[in-house]
Amino acid sequence: MTLRTCLSIVLAAGLGTRMKSDLPKVMHEIGGLPLVGHVVKALKSAGSDRLAVVTGPGMPALEVLVQKLAPGAGCHVQEERLGTAHAALAARSALQDPADDVLILFGDTPLVTAETIGKVRAALKDGADVAVLGFETDAPFGYGRLLTENGRLVAIREEKDATDEERRITLCNSGIMGFRGQQALGLLEAIGNDNAKGEYYLTDAVEIANARGLTVVAVAGTEVETQGINTRAQLASCEADFQERMRLAALEEGCTLLAPETVFFSHDTVLAPDVTVEQNVVFGPGVRVASGARIRAFSHLEGARVGEGSVVGPYARLRPGAELGADTRVGNFVEVKNATFGDGAKANHLSYIGDASVGSKSNIGAGTITCNYDGFLKHRTEIGAGSFVGSNSTLVAPVRLGDGAFVAAGSVITDDVTADSMAFGRARQVEKEGKAAQLRARLKAAKDGKA
């Protein structure tokens, strides 16, 4: 398959009208990635080497996303929305330079897999001129039916046009089609608009191809992976299916999820074998967790790296740029942002560590804060290896603690601390005998006078 060239046309011009959104429909997200991004990822994994995305007028954000996901991809604007075949022909310039395989997919079917796309390509390699991806369902109402005879696909019959016998067919059309490259443009150009809506339907290519004596086949996928999205309810349902897929993949790859249904993944979450994830954990985009790490309950991670054997949480938050070495500890109600922890470093509770580096085997006491923002600029805090920062300390950046430095509890540190030095940054304690009783008496009198 790798020797065959492949042009994929992704139809993504739909508006978010039924979703009651100003966003183009395919820009809504599943697992932290826009719908069309999932399709592009699957196509790349399936070996598609050329990509053309059909957008609608005034969708610059979609075009920027496409270039980010697939540099060099072509974006083609469908000025009028006159049906699926009309949309595919918006990419006519790409079709004029045909590949061995031409695939046409929809940008709102994010769960289609590279394996299933590979089945369509395999059918073309085996001699089919047109291959249509279908799926079996117990509830076929509303779907176009795939009519087959002796292993050939003879037609796609829409629900409203089907006979009672045809409506009992459970093999339905997903909308995804593959064409032998030399046939694709001619078949699309032959599709007319002699129908009630005056639109050009991609499904008509099946009967045209049969009339020309070409080989047309159906390929089986699954209902879950071919589901399209038109409403917020369908978006939520698809998200649920995506999360279930990610949970099963994590379990199969050797991770332990104590309550799988409460763990939520991003499209790019990477968990190594022997990672344990406790209840109610959320992985945002860009998270990698190394073997033997444990993510404890109610933690949120995004844009973070967690080293081998480390423990995060419970109730911890790792924000983008958090990088934890091996055997680190980031405990309850600790937030880490754009900061690195060396091997064996600890911040066990109630701290904010931002724009900082924490050396190996250092200990950050409860309530410690790195003051990284002056209202205009961010500044860094550097904490050397083997340092100890006492509870309720405030480190005012930019500041550096040398290796083995010791900061006394309750200190405000504004100057660098040299290696193996102890720093006190707090007022000296003063005791005034009997002053508390005098204060209570005065306050009571004032209160009684107001009664």
MOZI-V642169 format. One line per field, one symbol per residue. psi: psi as a letter, one per 30 degrees, with the letter a starting at -180 (. if undefined). burial: I if it has 24 or more other ideal C-beta (glycine too) atoms within 12 Angstrom, else O. A space follows every 50 residues. Layout:
# MOZI-V642169
psi->???
burial->???
This chain:
# MOZI-V642169
psi->fffklkkkjjjgfklheffhkfkkefflkkhgkkefeeeeeeeefggkfk kkkjllkhheeeeeeeeeeikfkkkkkjekjhleeeeeffheeeffille kkkklkfgifgkleeeeeeeeeeeegfkekkkklkkkfifkflkkjjljh fkjfljkleffkleeeffkgjlkffklkkkeffeeeeeffkahilefhlj kefffeeeeefgglkklkkkaleefgklkfleeeeeeeeeeeeeeeeeee efgglkjeiefgkkllfgkjkllgkkkakhkkjakhkkklkflkjlkhlk kkhlkklkglkkalhljjlkfkjkakhlkjakhkkkkhkkklkglkjfkh lkjkhlkjlkglkjlkgkkjjfkgfelklkkkjlkglkjlkhkkjjlklk klkglkkkkgkjjflkklkglkkkhlkkkkkjkfeeeeeeeeeeeeeeff .
burial->IOOIIIIIIIIIIIIIOOIOOOIIIIIIIIIIIIIIIIIIIIIIOIIIII IIIIIIOOIOOIIOIIOOIIOOIIIIIIOOIOIIIIIIIIIIOIIOOIII IIIIIIIIIIIIIIOIIIIIIIIIIOOIIIIIIIIOIOOIOOIIIIIIOO OIIIIIIIOOOIOOOIOOIOIIIIIIIIIIIOIIIIIIOOIOOOOOOOOI IIIIIIIIIIOOOIIIIIIIIIIIIIIIIIOOOIIOOIIOIIIOIIIOOI OOOOIIIOOIOOIIIIIOIIIIOOIIIIOOIIIIIIIIIIOIIIIIIOII IIIIIIIIIIIIIIIIIIIOIIIIIIIIIIIOIIIIIIIIIIIIIIIIIO IIIIIIIIIIIIIIIIIIIIIIOOOOOOOIIIIIIIIIIIIIIIIIIIII IIIOIIIOIOIIIOOOIOOOOOIOIOOOOOOOOOOOOOOOOOOOOOOOOO O
